[in-house]
Amino acid sequence: MIISEKIYLLMEQRGISQKEFANRTGISQSTISDWKRKKTNPAADKIMKICEVLHVSPYELLSEGKPVEYDLVLSSGEISLIQEYRALSERQKDRLRGYFDALKEEC
């Protein structure tokens, strides 16, 4: 399986449209279409951004065979929370973890 085929498979598994993928990676839709139509692969300088958007490691994307499939399915709300968490500073993340610990103690 070539890298571009793996990208399309991962996009499908994650419910990401080609347009959304283009917006999130900064890669033009025509370039992404070319990968499928012409059986070409993305430029090396785009790999890290692609991996970030698809939530895979470069190893998973570039290795032979099918990408690793996870049984974890996230709701759109959970995905939103993860994205918001990633945008926080380390100090804010520490505070949030403290809130979670306090909430668990209440149970």
CYANA upper distance limits for C-alpha pairs under 8 A (distance plus 0.5 A):
  1 MET  CA      5 GLU  CA      6.75
  1 MET  CA      6 LYS  CA      7.17
  1 MET  CA     64 GLU  CA      7.30
  1 MET  CA     65 GLY  CA      6.55
  1 MET  CA     66 LYS  CA      7.66
  2 ILE  CA      6 LYS  CA      6.98
  2 ILE  CA     39 LYS  CA      8.38
  2 ILE  CA     41 ASN  CA      7.85
  3 ILE  CA      7 ILE  CA      6.71
  3 ILE  CA     41 ASN  CA      6.41
  3 ILE  CA     42 PRO  CA      8.29
  3 ILE  CA     61 LEU  CA      7.18
  3 ILE  CA     62 LEU  CA      6.82
  4 SER  CA      8 TYR  CA      6.83
  4 SER  CA     35 TRP  CA      6.22
  4 SER  CA     36 LYS  CA      7.10
  4 SER  CA     39 LYS  CA      7.63
  4 SER  CA     40 THR  CA      7.19
  4 SER  CA     41 ASN  CA      5.68
  4 SER  CA     42 PRO  CA      7.45
  5 GLU  CA      9 LEU  CA      6.72
  5 GLU  CA     36 LYS  CA      7.49
  5 GLU  CA     39 LYS  CA      8.49
  6 LYS  CA     10 LEU  CA      6.62
  6 LYS  CA     61 LEU  CA      7.47
  6 LYS  CA     66 LYS  CA      7.45
  6 LYS  CA     67 PRO  CA      7.24
  7 ILE  CA     11 MET  CA      6.58
  7 ILE  CA     61 LEU  CA      8.07
  8 TYR  CA     12 GLU  CA      6.69
  9 LEU  CA     13 GLN  CA      6.70
 10 LEU  CA     14 ARG  CA      6.61
 10 LEU  CA     54 LEU  CA      7.20
 10 LEU  CA     67 PRO  CA      8.00
 11 MET  CA     15 GLY  CA      6.47
 11 MET  CA     16 ILE  CA      5.44
 11 MET  CA     17 SER  CA      7.35
 11 MET  CA     18 GLN  CA      8.28
 11 MET  CA     21 PHE  CA      8.22
 11 MET  CA     54 LEU  CA      7.45
 12 GLU  CA     16 ILE  CA      6.68
 12 GLU  CA     17 SER  CA      8.04
 14 ARG  CA     54 LEU  CA      8.06
 16 ILE  CA     20 GLU  CA      6.65
 16 ILE  CA     21 PHE  CA      6.73
 17 SER  CA     21 PHE  CA      6.56
 18 GLN  CA     22 ALA  CA      6.58
 18 GLN  CA     29 GLN  CA      7.28
 18 GLN  CA     32 ILE  CA      7.96
 19 LYS  CA     23 ASN  CA      6.75
 19 LYS  CA     29 GLN  CA      6.90
 20 GLU  CA     24 ARG  CA      6.60
 21 PHE  CA     25 THR  CA      6.50
 21 PHE  CA     27 ILE  CA      8.48
 21 PHE  CA     53 VAL  CA      8.05
 22 ALA  CA     26 GLY  CA      6.04
 22 ALA  CA     27 ILE  CA      5.49
 22 ALA  CA     28 SER  CA      6.11
 22 ALA  CA     29 GLN  CA      6.07
 22 ALA  CA     32 ILE  CA      7.94
 23 ASN  CA     27 ILE  CA      7.64
 23 ASN  CA     28 SER  CA      8.42
 24 ARG  CA     53 VAL  CA      7.27
 25 THR  CA     49 LYS  CA      6.40
 25 THR  CA     50 ILE  CA      6.72
 25 THR  CA     53 VAL  CA      7.35
 27 ILE  CA     31 THR  CA      7.30
 27 ILE  CA     32 ILE  CA      7.58
 28 SER  CA     32 ILE  CA      6.98
 29 GLN  CA     33 SER  CA      6.56
 30 SER  CA     34 ASP  CA      6.62
 31 THR  CA     35 TRP  CA      7.07
 32 ILE  CA     36 LYS  CA      7.57
 33 SER  CA     37 ARG  CA      6.61
 34 ASP  CA     38 LYS  CA      5.83
 34 ASP  CA     39 LYS  CA      7.72
 34 ASP  CA     40 THR  CA      7.39
 35 TRP  CA     39 LYS  CA      5.65
 35 TRP  CA     40 THR  CA      5.04
 35 TRP  CA     41 ASN  CA      6.15
 35 TRP  CA     42 PRO  CA      7.55
 36 LYS  CA     40 THR  CA      7.48
 42 PRO  CA     46 LYS  CA      7.06
 42 PRO  CA     47 ILE  CA      7.65
 43 ALA  CA     47 ILE  CA      7.61
 46 LYS  CA     50 ILE  CA      6.72
 47 ILE  CA     51 CYS  CA      6.60
 47 ILE  CA     58 PRO  CA      7.54
 48 MET  CA     52 GLU  CA      6.67
 48 MET  CA     58 PRO  CA      7.34
 49 LYS  CA     53 VAL  CA      6.76
 50 ILE  CA     54 LEU  CA      6.60
 51 CYS  CA     55 HIS  CA      6.13
 51 CYS  CA     56 VAL  CA      5.53
 51 CYS  CA     57 SER  CA      6.35
 51 CYS  CA     58 PRO  CA      6.62
 51 CYS  CA     61 LEU  CA      7.67
 52 GLU  CA     56 VAL  CA      7.19
 52 GLU  CA     57 SER  CA      8.33
 56 VAL  CA     60 GLU  CA      6.60
 56 VAL  CA     61 LEU  CA      7.15
 57 SER  CA     61 LEU  CA      6.90
 58 PRO  CA     62 LEU  CA      6.40
 59 TYR  CA     63 SER  CA      6.13
 60 GLU  CA     67 PRO  CA      6.51
 60 GLU  CA     68 VAL  CA      7.44
 61 LEU  CA     67 PRO  CA      7.18
 74 LEU  CA     78 GLU  CA      6.25
 74 LEU  CA     79 ILE  CA      6.72
 75 SER  CA     79 ILE  CA      6.78
 76 SER  CA     80 SER  CA      6.57
 77 GLY  CA     81 LEU  CA      6.75
 78 GLU  CA     82 ILE  CA      6.76
 79 ILE  CA     83 GLN  CA      6.70
 80 SER  CA     84 GLU  CA      6.67
 81 LEU  CA     85 TYR  CA      6.52
 82 ILE  CA     86 ARG  CA      6.68
 83 GLN  CA     87 ALA  CA      6.99
 84 GLU  CA     88 LEU  CA      7.26
 85 TYR  CA     93 LYS  CA      7.44
 88 LEU  CA     92 GLN  CA      6.22
 88 LEU  CA     93 LYS  CA      6.60
 89 SER  CA     93 LYS  CA      6.74
 90 GLU  CA     94 ASP  CA      6.71
 91 ARG  CA     95 ARG  CA      6.88
 92 GLN  CA     96 LEU  CA      6.68
 93 LYS  CA     97 ARG  CA      6.70
 94 ASP  CA     98 GLY  CA      6.80
 95 ARG  CA     99 TYR  CA      6.89
 96 LEU  CA    100 PHE  CA      6.84
 97 ARG  CA    101 ASP  CA      6.73
 98 GLY  CA    102 ALA  CA      6.73
 99 TYR  CA    103 LEU  CA      6.66
100 PHE  CA    104 LYS  CA      6.73
101 ASP  CA    105 GLU  CA      6.88
102 ALA  CA    106 GLU  CA      7.11
103 LEU  CA    107 CYS  CA      7.49
